[in-house]
Amino acid sequence: MVIRTDDTAEMLRRVTMLRDEVERSSLPLEVPSTAEAKANREALLRQLDDYVIPRLASIDAPLLAVVGGSTGAGKSTLVNSVLRREVSKSGVLRPTTTSPVLIHHPSDARWFTTNRVLPLLARVTGDVAVKAEPGTVRLTPADALPPGLALLDAPDIDSVVSANRELANQLLAAADLWLFVTTAARYADAIPWDLLRTASQRGTAVAIVLDRIDREAVDEVRGHLLEMLRDQGLETSPVFTVPETTLTEGGLIPGADIARLRSWLTALASDQRARGIVIRQTLGGALRSLEERTDELVQAVTAQQEQTFTLKQIAYAEYDRAEEGVRDGMRDGQLLRGEVLARWQEFVGTGEFFRKVEQGISRFRDRVAAAVKGDPRPSAPLDEALHSGVAAMIEAQANTAAASVARQWRATEAGPYLLEQNPGLTRSSGQLREEVERIVRDWQSDILDLVRAEGSDRRTNARIAAYGVNGIGLFLMLVSFAHTGGALVAPEAAIAGGTTVLAQKVLEAIFGDQAVRDMAKKARKLLDERVTELYANERDRYGRAVGEVTVTEGQVRRLTQAANAVKAAQ
């Protein structure tokens, strides 16, 4: 890609916008699949900050050649030998280079004393005896290095110290030219070739120094290295050989053995056009790589977005299922079993009444009225049984939903992380039982209000008075649990020995059959509304937890738009 000078300002603007969107992007879920994505995001940010943006902002700045390689390859000795004086500490202890050393011509100091490049590294000055602290880069002016070229001696790419390895990769990403130093014994190692493949894929300019090679093996080893370079698309990369030799008293490689490399670097520094070709090759490759690397980030962000959406959908589905379970329980008469049935039979009696059913409901009315007015058959046990049955059904459905959400979340990648961060989500909330008790009491009050509202005319009110509002309310609750479409269809109505049918007959005698159907429907709706609100509060606990790690659609859109803008400008 050819970058014209008049295009750089617009490209810089677009790349800067992309950089800001990359920084704003987030991968909040701490899950295995995003570990690599987070590392790639940080590497992308560093390359934008350390190389692409500063190079676009100052296309005529000196070419920066980063000297990198494996442990013990002789990088520092090579740099010292090129300059014919010690500027970078060398030795047998590893790692020798722990903080990078940037060597430049004195007239080029202005390009490196600011944070134009490597903004996260503090600048220190001084000779080789000055120990540089981690997080710094030591600036060393050298008259022996021509203007227009700077050398940066980087830590080992395979250092035993992880921070050194990470820094070495960061520095290589900031380079206009990678000057790879290896040896006859290590030129085929995996780690350097991983980096060289990356350089090839991104179009980065690379030169290879084959150091400390036996003079008799130069042709054989160099030939094999050239084949490997061709296989990786780096056949145009120059290869320099430095034979095994005795160092001078100053610890330098004899000038004759390094003359070809020194001449090439001098010529590169002196030829503005040649420097421009190298810079534009690497910059163009870096810009082209932005599309793929940003796509990787967009995919990772989108994947997290999809994961959180899935988690939220699970919670919605399970609490929707819980609501439907309560509705089914209200329709199928399940609540008329057990304790409720027993208390109902105590409340209205059975045998004698059943023998009189065909004669009408007068005895039934007398028995109910007596119970409500405090005679020996009180309504309290039935009321409590209904309350307990409804509450137990609602709580059981909520507990089932919470357990099912937790089980399904554990089967996803992101779910276990959120459950670990929010252990309370493995079960219903601590206040669920109290809230269930409250809404059932409120619903029972709703039923009584409904009875009063339907009995507002004088004749109906007189009929209600014969049974009592509480008694009629109990009948309506019972009927609402087995009444569907005007008929008692639930098998539990038969199990109850016909008593629910009789409760319906009492209500129909007071209000009429259509009114009873409407009242039963309203009663179920009133409970359904309260259950819906309760379950929404329970479900929202999951929504809040997911919301804290949710990637917004706007983030994905802005990142994609910024990447497309850079692509369009190329």
C-alpha positions as CSV (number, residue, x, y, z in Angstrom):
1,M,0.0,0.0,0.0
2,V,1.4,3.4,-1.0
3,I,0.7,6.2,1.5
4,R,0.7,9.6,0.0
5,T,1.7,12.5,2.2
6,D,-1.6,14.3,1.6
7,D,-3.4,11.2,2.8
8,T,-1.7,10.9,6.1
9,A,-3.6,13.6,8.0
10,E,-7.0,12.0,7.2
11,M,-5.6,8.5,7.9
12,L,-4.3,9.7,11.2
13,R,-7.7,11.2,12.1
14,R,-9.4,7.9,11.3
15,V,-6.9,5.7,13.1
16,T,-7.0,7.9,16.1
17,M,-10.8,7.5,16.2
18,L,-10.3,3.7,15.9
19,R,-7.8,3.8,18.7
20,D,-10.3,5.6,21.0
21,E,-13.0,3.0,20.2
22,V,-10.6,0.1,20.9
23,E,-9.7,1.7,24.3
24,R,-13.4,2.2,25.1
25,S,-14.2,-1.4,24.1
26,S,-14.6,-3.8,27.0
27,L,-14.6,-7.5,27.5
28,P,-16.0,-7.7,31.0
29,L,-16.6,-11.4,31.3
30,E,-13.6,-13.2,32.8
31,V,-13.9,-16.4,30.8
32,P,-11.3,-18.6,29.1
33,S,-12.4,-17.7,25.6
34,T,-11.8,-14.0,26.1
35,A,-8.3,-14.3,27.7
36,E,-6.6,-14.3,24.2
37,A,-9.0,-11.6,23.0
38,K,-8.0,-9.3,25.9
39,A,-4.3,-9.9,25.2
40,N,-4.9,-9.1,21.5
41,R,-6.8,-6.0,22.4
42,E,-3.9,-4.8,24.6
43,A,-1.5,-5.6,21.8
44,L,-3.6,-3.7,19.3
45,L,-3.7,-0.7,21.6
46,R,0.0,-0.8,22.1
47,Q,0.8,-1.0,18.4
48,L,-1.5,1.9,17.7
49,D,0.0,4.0,20.5
50,D,3.6,2.8,20.0
51,Y,3.8,2.8,16.2
52,V,0.9,3.5,13.9
53,I,-0.3,6.8,15.3
54,P,3.2,8.2,16.0
55,R,4.5,7.2,12.6
56,L,1.5,8.7,10.8
57,A,1.9,11.9,12.9
58,S,5.6,12.1,11.9
59,I,6.2,10.2,8.7
60,D,9.6,11.8,8.4
61,A,10.9,10.8,11.8
62,P,14.0,8.6,12.0
63,L,13.6,5.0,11.1
64,L,13.5,2.9,14.3
65,A,15.1,-0.5,14.0
66,V,14.4,-2.8,17.0
67,V,17.1,-5.4,17.6
68,G,15.4,-8.5,18.9
69,G,16.2,-12.2,19.3
70,S,16.6,-15.2,21.5
71,T,18.4,-15.4,24.8
72,G,22.2,-15.4,24.4
73,A,22.1,-14.5,20.7
74,G,24.5,-11.6,21.2
75,K,22.1,-8.7,20.5
76,S,23.8,-6.2,22.9
77,T,27.3,-7.2,21.7
78,L,26.1,-6.7,18.1
79,V,24.7,-3.2,18.8
80,N,27.9,-2.2,20.7
81,S,30.0,-3.5,17.8
82,V,28.0,-1.6,15.1
83,L,28.6,1.6,17.1
84,R,32.2,0.6,18.1
85,R,31.6,1.4,21.7
86,E,29.6,0.0,24.6
87,V,26.1,1.5,24.8
88,S,24.3,-1.6,26.0
89,K,25.4,-3.9,28.7
90,S,26.4,-7.4,27.6
91,G,27.5,-10.4,29.7
92,V,27.0,-14.1,30.5
93,L,24.3,-13.6,33.1
94,R,20.7,-13.9,31.7
95,P,18.8,-11.9,31.1
96,T,21.4,-9.2,30.3
97,T,19.1,-6.6,28.8
98,T,16.2,-6.0,31.2
99,S,15.3,-2.5,30.1
100,P,15.5,-1.4,26.5
101,V,18.3,1.0,25.2
102,L,17.5,3.4,22.4
103,I,20.5,4.7,20.6
104,H,20.1,7.7,18.3
105,H,22.2,10.4,16.6
106,P,22.3,13.5,18.9
107,S,20.5,15.6,16.3
108,D,17.6,13.2,16.4
109,A,17.0,13.5,20.1
110,R,13.8,15.5,19.8
111,W,12.1,12.6,18.2
112,F,12.6,10.3,21.2
113,T,12.7,12.5,24.3
114,T,8.9,13.0,24.2
115,N,6.3,10.3,24.4
116,R,5.9,10.3,20.7
117,V,6.8,6.6,20.6
118,L,6.6,4.1,23.5
119,P,4.5,6.5,25.6
120,L,4.2,4.1,28.5
121,L,8.0,3.9,29.0
122,A,9.6,6.6,31.1
123,R,12.8,8.2,29.6
124,V,16.1,7.9,31.4
125,T,19.5,9.2,30.2
126,G,23.1,8.3,31.1
127,D,25.8,5.8,30.0
128,V,25.8,2.1,30.3
129,A,26.8,2.1,33.9
130,V,23.4,3.7,34.9
131,K,21.0,1.0,35.9
132,A,17.6,1.5,34.2
133,E,14.5,0.6,36.2
134,P,11.7,-1.5,34.8
135,G,9.2,0.5,32.8
136,T,11.9,2.8,31.4
137,V,13.8,3.2,28.2
138,R,17.4,4.5,28.3
139,L,18.2,7.1,25.7
140,T,21.8,7.1,24.4
141,P,23.0,9.6,21.8
142,A,25.8,8.3,19.6
143,D,27.7,10.2,16.9
144,A,28.6,6.9,15.3
145,L,25.0,6.3,14.3
146,P,24.0,8.4,11.2
147,P,21.0,10.7,11.5
148,G,17.8,9.2,10.3
149,L,18.2,5.9,12.0
150,A,17.8,4.8,15.6
151,L,18.6,1.3,17.1
152,L,16.6,-0.1,20.1
153,D,18.2,-3.0,21.9
154,A,15.2,-5.1,23.3
155,P,15.0,-7.8,25.9
156,D,15.0,-11.4,24.9
157,I,11.9,-12.6,23.1
158,D,12.2,-15.9,25.0
159,S,13.3,-14.5,28.3
160,V,12.7,-16.5,31.5
161,V,11.2,-13.3,32.9
162,S,7.6,-12.9,31.5
163,A,7.7,-9.1,31.8
164,N,10.8,-9.1,29.5
165,R,9.1,-11.3,26.9
166,E,6.0,-9.0,26.9
167,L,8.1,-5.9,26.6
168,A,10.1,-7.4,23.7
169,N,6.9,-8.1,21.8
170,Q,5.7,-4.6,22.5
171,L,9.0,-3.1,21.2
172,L,8.9,-5.2,18.1
173,A,5.4,-3.9,17.4
174,A,6.8,-0.4,17.6
175,A,9.5,-1.0,15.0
176,D,9.8,0.2,11.4
177,L,12.4,-2.5,11.0
178,W,12.9,-5.8,12.9
179,L,16.6,-6.7,13.1
180,F,16.4,-10.3,14.2
181,V,19.5,-11.7,15.8
182,T,19.9,-15.5,16.0
183,T,22.7,-18.1,16.0
184,A,23.6,-21.2,14.1
185,A,22.4,-23.3,17.0
186,R,19.0,-21.5,17.5
187,Y,17.9,-20.1,14.1
188,A,15.2,-22.8,13.8
189,D,13.7,-22.3,17.3
190,A,9.9,-22.0,17.4
191,I,9.5,-18.7,19.3
192,P,11.5,-16.6,16.8
193,W,9.6,-18.1,13.9
194,D,6.2,-17.4,15.5
195,L,7.2,-13.7,15.6
196,L,8.7,-13.8,12.1
197,R,5.4,-15.3,10.7
198,T,3.5,-12.5,12.4
199,A,5.9,-10.0,10.7
200,S,5.3,-11.7,7.4
201,Q,1.5,-11.6,7.8
202,R,1.6,-7.9,8.7
203,G,4.1,-6.9,6.0
204,T,6.7,-5.7,8.5
205,A,10.2,-5.1,7.2
206,V,12.7,-7.6,8.6
207,A,16.4,-8.2,8.4
208,I,18.1,-11.3,9.8
209,V,21.5,-11.4,11.5
210,L,22.9,-15.0,11.8
211,D,25.4,-14.5,14.6
212,R,28.3,-16.6,15.9
213,I,28.3,-19.1,13.0
214,D,31.2,-21.3,12.2
215,R,33.0,-20.0,9.1
216,E,33.0,-23.4,7.4
217,A,29.2,-23.8,8.0
218,V,28.2,-20.4,6.7
219,D,27.0,-21.4,3.3
220,E,25.0,-24.5,4.5
221,V,23.3,-22.8,7.4
222,R,22.6,-19.6,5.5
223,G,21.1,-21.6,2.7
224,H,18.8,-23.5,5.0
225,L,17.8,-20.2,6.7
226,L,16.9,-18.7,3.3
227,E,14.7,-21.6,2.5
228,M,12.8,-21.2,5.8
229,L,12.4,-17.5,5.1
230,R,11.0,-18.2,1.6
231,D,8.5,-20.6,3.1
232,Q,7.2,-17.8,5.4
233,G,7.1,-15.2,2.6
234,L,10.2,-13.4,3.8
235,E,12.4,-14.1,0.9
236,T,13.2,-10.4,0.3
237,S,14.6,-10.0,3.8
238,P,18.3,-9.4,3.8
239,V,20.4,-11.9,5.8
240,F,23.7,-11.0,7.4
241,T,26.2,-13.5,8.7
242,V,28.6,-12.8,11.6
243,P,31.2,-15.6,12.0
244,E,32.3,-17.0,15.3
245,T,35.3,-14.9,16.3
246,T,37.4,-13.6,19.2
247,L,36.1,-10.3,20.6
248,T,38.4,-7.3,20.9
249,E,39.6,-6.2,24.3
250,G,36.6,-3.9,24.4
251,G,34.2,-6.8,24.0
252,L,33.4,-5.9,20.4
253,I,33.2,-8.0,17.2
254,P,36.1,-7.2,14.9
255,G,35.2,-4.5,12.4
256,A,35.8,-6.7,9.3
257,D,33.3,-9.4,10.6
258,I,30.5,-6.9,10.9
259,A,31.4,-4.5,8.1
260,R,28.6,-5.6,5.7
261,L,25.9,-5.1,8.4
262,R,27.3,-1.7,9.3
263,S,27.5,-0.6,5.7
264,W,23.9,-1.6,5.1
265,L,22.7,0.3,8.2
266,T,24.7,3.4,7.2
267,A,23.4,3.3,3.7
268,L,19.8,2.9,5.0
269,A,20.2,5.9,7.3
270,S,21.8,8.0,4.6
271,D,19.2,7.3,1.9
272,Q,15.9,9.1,2.7
273,R,14.2,7.3,-0.2
274,A,15.3,3.8,1.1
275,R,14.2,4.7,4.6
276,G,10.8,5.8,3.2
277,I,10.4,2.5,1.5
278,V,11.0,0.5,4.7
279,I,8.8,2.8,6.7
280,R,5.9,2.7,4.3
281,Q,6.2,-1.1,3.9
282,T,5.9,-1.6,7.7
283,L,3.3,1.1,8.2
284,G,1.2,-0.1,5.3
285,G,1.4,-3.7,6.7
286,A,0.3,-2.4,10.1
287,L,-2.6,-0.5,8.6
288,R,-3.7,-3.5,6.6
289,S,-3.5,-5.7,9.8
290,L,-5.9,-3.3,11.6
291,E,-8.9,-4.7,9.8
292,E,-8.2,-8.3,10.8
293,R,-7.2,-7.4,14.3
294,T,-10.2,-5.2,14.8
295,D,-12.5,-7.8,13.4
296,E,-11.1,-10.2,16.0
297,L,-11.9,-7.7,18.7
298,V,-15.4,-7.1,17.3
299,Q,-16.0,-10.9,17.2
300,A,-14.9,-11.2,20.8
301,V,-17.0,-8.3,21.9
302,T,-20.0,-9.7,20.0
303,A,-19.4,-13.2,21.5
304,Q,-19.6,-11.7,25.0
305,Q,-22.7,-9.8,24.0
306,E,-24.3,-13.1,22.8
307,Q,-23.3,-14.9,25.9
308,T,-24.9,-12.3,28.2
309,F,-28.0,-12.3,26.0
310,T,-28.2,-16.1,26.3
311,L,-27.9,-15.9,30.1
312,K,-30.7,-13.3,30.3
313,Q,-32.9,-15.3,28.0
314,I,-32.5,-18.4,30.3
315,A,-33.7,-16.3,33.2
316,Y,-36.7,-14.9,31.3
317,A,-37.6,-18.4,30.0
318,E,-37.5,-20.1,33.4
319,Y,-39.5,-17.4,35.2
320,D,-42.0,-17.3,32.3
321,R,-42.3,-21.1,32.9
322,A,-42.8,-20.5,36.6
323,E,-45.6,-18.0,35.9
324,E,-47.3,-20.6,33.6
325,G,-46.9,-23.2,36.3
326,V,-48.8,-21.0,38.7
327,R,-51.5,-20.4,36.1
328,D,-51.8,-24.2,35.5
329,G,-52.1,-24.6,39.3
330,M,-54.9,-22.1,39.3
331,R,-56.8,-23.8,36.5
332,D,-56.3,-27.5,37.2
333,G,-57.6,-27.7,40.7
334,Q,-54.4,-29.0,42.3
335,L,-55.0,-26.7,45.2
336,L,-58.2,-28.5,46.1
337,R,-56.3,-31.6,47.3
338,G,-55.1,-32.4,50.7
339,E,-55.4,-29.8,53.4
340,V,-57.7,-27.5,51.5
341,L,-60.1,-30.4,50.8
342,A,-60.1,-31.5,54.4
343,R,-60.7,-28.0,55.7
344,W,-63.5,-27.4,53.2
345,Q,-65.3,-30.5,54.3
346,E,-65.0,-29.4,57.9
347,F,-66.3,-26.0,57.0
348,V,-69.5,-27.1,55.1
349,G,-70.1,-30.7,56.4
350,T,-70.8,-33.5,54.0
351,G,-73.2,-36.4,54.6
352,E,-76.5,-34.8,55.5
353,F,-76.0,-31.9,53.1
354,F,-75.2,-34.2,50.2
355,R,-78.5,-36.1,50.8
356,K,-80.3,-32.7,50.5
357,V,-78.5,-31.3,47.4
358,E,-81.4,-32.0,45.1
359,Q,-83.8,-30.1,47.4
360,G,-81.8,-26.9,47.1
361,I,-79.1,-24.9,48.9
362,S,-81.0,-23.6,51.9
363,R,-79.4,-25.9,54.4
364,F,-76.0,-25.2,52.9
365,R,-76.6,-21.5,53.3
366,D,-77.6,-22.0,56.9
367,R,-74.4,-24.0,57.6
368,V,-72.2,-21.5,55.9
369,A,-73.8,-18.6,57.7
370,A,-73.4,-20.3,61.0
371,A,-69.7,-20.9,60.3
372,V,-69.0,-17.3,59.3
373,K,-70.9,-15.9,62.3
374,G,-68.7,-17.8,64.8
375,D,-70.7,-21.0,65.4
376,P,-68.6,-24.2,66.0
377,R,-67.4,-24.5,62.4
378,P,-65.1,-21.4,61.9
379,S,-63.8,-20.4,58.4
380,A,-60.3,-19.6,59.7
381,P,-58.8,-23.1,59.1
382,L,-60.1,-23.2,55.4
383,D,-58.8,-19.7,54.9
384,E,-55.4,-20.6,56.3
385,A,-55.3,-23.8,54.2
386,L,-56.0,-21.8,51.0
387,H,-53.5,-19.2,52.0
388,S,-50.8,-21.8,52.7
389,G,-51.6,-23.8,49.5
390,V,-51.4,-20.8,47.2
391,A,-48.2,-19.5,48.9
392,A,-46.6,-22.9,48.7
393,M,-47.4,-23.2,45.0
394,I,-46.0,-19.8,44.2
395,E,-42.9,-20.3,46.2
396,A,-42.2,-23.8,44.8
397,Q,-42.5,-22.5,41.2
398,A,-40.0,-19.6,42.1
399,N,-37.6,-22.0,43.7
400,T,-37.8,-24.3,40.7
401,A,-37.1,-21.4,38.4
402,A,-34.0,-20.3,40.4
403,A,-32.6,-23.8,40.5
404,S,-33.1,-24.3,36.8
405,V,-31.5,-20.9,35.9
406,A,-28.5,-21.8,38.0
407,R,-28.2,-25.3,36.4
408,Q,-28.4,-23.9,32.9
409,W,-26.0,-21.1,33.6
410,R,-23.5,-23.6,34.9
411,A,-23.6,-25.3,31.5
412,T,-22.5,-22.2,29.7
413,E,-19.0,-20.6,29.7
414,A,-20.0,-17.3,31.2
415,G,-22.6,-18.6,33.7
416,P,-20.2,-20.1,36.3
417,Y,-18.3,-16.8,36.4
418,L,-21.5,-14.8,37.2
419,L,-22.7,-17.3,39.8
420,E,-19.3,-17.1,41.5
421,Q,-19.5,-13.3,41.6
422,N,-23.2,-13.5,42.7
423,P,-23.7,-16.7,44.8
424,G,-27.2,-15.6,45.8
425,L,-28.3,-16.3,42.2
426,T,-28.1,-20.1,42.8
427,R,-31.4,-19.8,44.8
428,S,-34.4,-17.6,45.3
429,S,-33.9,-14.3,47.1
430,G,-33.9,-14.3,50.9
431,Q,-37.1,-12.2,51.0
432,L,-39.1,-14.5,48.6
433,R,-41.2,-16.2,51.3
434,E,-42.1,-12.9,53.0
435,E,-43.1,-11.4,49.6
436,V,-45.2,-14.5,48.8
437,E,-47.0,-14.3,52.1
438,R,-47.7,-10.6,51.4
439,I,-49.1,-11.0,47.9
440,V,-51.3,-13.9,48.9
441,R,-52.8,-11.8,51.7
442,D,-53.2,-8.9,49.3
443,W,-54.9,-11.2,46.8
444,Q,-57.3,-12.4,49.4
445,S,-58.2,-8.8,50.2
446,D,-58.6,-8.3,46.4
447,I,-61.2,-11.1,46.4
448,L,-63.2,-9.6,49.2
449,D,-63.1,-6.2,47.4
450,L,-64.4,-8.0,44.3
451,V,-67.2,-9.6,46.2
452,R,-68.2,-6.3,47.7
453,A,-68.1,-4.6,44.3
454,E,-70.3,-7.3,42.7
455,G,-72.8,-7.1,45.6
456,S,-73.3,-3.4,45.4
457,D,-77.1,-3.6,44.6
458,R,-79.5,-4.1,47.5
459,R,-80.8,-7.5,46.5
460,T,-77.4,-9.1,45.9
461,N,-76.0,-7.4,49.0
462,A,-78.8,-9.0,51.1
463,R,-78.0,-12.4,49.7
464,I,-74.3,-11.9,50.5
465,A,-75.2,-10.9,54.0
466,A,-76.9,-14.3,54.5
467,Y,-73.5,-16.0,54.0
468,G,-71.1,-13.2,55.0
469,V,-68.5,-11.5,52.7
470,N,-65.7,-13.8,54.0
471,G,-67.7,-16.9,53.3
472,I,-68.5,-15.8,49.7
473,G,-64.8,-14.8,49.3
474,L,-63.8,-18.3,50.2
475,F,-66.2,-19.8,47.8
476,L,-64.9,-17.6,45.0
477,M,-61.3,-18.5,45.8
478,L,-62.2,-22.2,45.6
479,V,-64.2,-21.8,42.4
480,S,-61.5,-19.8,40.7
481,F,-59.1,-22.7,41.1
482,A,-61.3,-25.1,39.2
483,H,-63.4,-22.9,37.0
484,T,-62.5,-22.7,33.3
485,G,-64.8,-21.4,30.5
486,G,-67.9,-21.7,32.6
487,A,-67.5,-25.3,33.7
488,L,-65.6,-27.0,36.5
489,V,-63.3,-29.1,34.4
490,A,-60.6,-30.0,36.9
491,P,-60.6,-33.6,38.1
492,E,-60.0,-32.4,41.6
493,A,-63.5,-31.0,41.6
494,A,-64.7,-34.5,41.6
495,I,-62.1,-35.6,44.2
496,A,-63.5,-32.9,46.4
497,G,-66.8,-34.9,46.5
498,G,-68.8,-32.3,44.6
499,T,-68.4,-29.6,47.2
500,T,-66.7,-27.2,44.7
501,V,-69.7,-27.6,42.4
502,L,-71.9,-26.7,45.3
503,A,-69.8,-23.6,46.1
504,Q,-70.4,-22.6,42.5
505,K,-74.1,-23.1,42.8
506,V,-74.2,-20.8,45.9
507,L,-72.3,-18.1,43.9
508,E,-74.6,-18.5,40.9
509,A,-77.6,-18.2,43.1
510,I,-76.3,-14.9,44.4
511,F,-74.7,-13.4,41.4
512,G,-75.8,-15.3,38.3
513,D,-73.8,-17.8,36.2
514,Q,-72.2,-15.2,33.9
515,A,-71.2,-13.0,36.8
516,V,-69.6,-16.0,38.5
517,R,-67.6,-16.8,35.4
518,D,-66.4,-13.2,35.2
519,M,-65.6,-13.1,38.9
520,A,-63.5,-16.3,38.7
521,K,-61.6,-15.0,35.7
522,K,-61.0,-11.7,37.5
523,A,-59.8,-13.6,40.6
524,R,-57.3,-15.6,38.6
525,K,-56.1,-12.4,36.8
526,L,-55.6,-10.5,40.1
527,L,-53.4,-13.3,41.4
528,D,-51.6,-13.7,38.1
529,E,-50.7,-10.0,38.1
530,R,-49.3,-10.1,41.6
531,V,-47.3,-13.3,40.7
532,T,-46.0,-11.7,37.5
533,E,-44.7,-8.7,39.5
534,L,-43.1,-11.0,42.2
535,Y,-41.4,-13.2,39.6
536,A,-40.2,-10.1,37.7
537,N,-38.4,-8.9,40.8
538,E,-36.8,-12.4,41.3
539,R,-35.8,-12.5,37.6
540,D,-34.4,-9.0,37.6
541,R,-31.7,-10.2,40.0
542,Y,-30.2,-12.1,37.1
543,G,-30.8,-9.2,34.8
544,R,-28.8,-6.9,37.0
545,A,-25.9,-9.3,37.3
546,V,-25.8,-9.8,33.6
547,G,-26.2,-6.0,33.0
548,E,-23.0,-5.4,34.9
549,V,-21.1,-7.4,32.3
550,T,-23.2,-6.7,29.2
551,V,-21.5,-5.2,26.1
552,T,-23.8,-2.6,24.5
553,E,-24.9,-2.6,20.9
554,G,-23.5,0.9,20.6
555,Q,-20.0,-0.3,21.5
556,V,-20.1,-2.9,18.7
557,R,-21.5,-0.5,16.2
558,R,-18.9,2.3,16.9
559,L,-16.0,-0.1,16.8
560,T,-17.2,-1.6,13.5
561,Q,-17.7,1.9,12.0
562,A,-14.3,3.1,13.1
563,A,-12.6,0.0,11.6
564,N,-14.5,0.5,8.3
565,A,-13.5,4.1,8.1
566,V,-9.8,3.1,8.3
567,K,-10.3,0.4,5.7
568,A,-12.0,2.9,3.4
569,A,-9.2,5.4,3.7
570,Q,-6.6,2.8,2.5
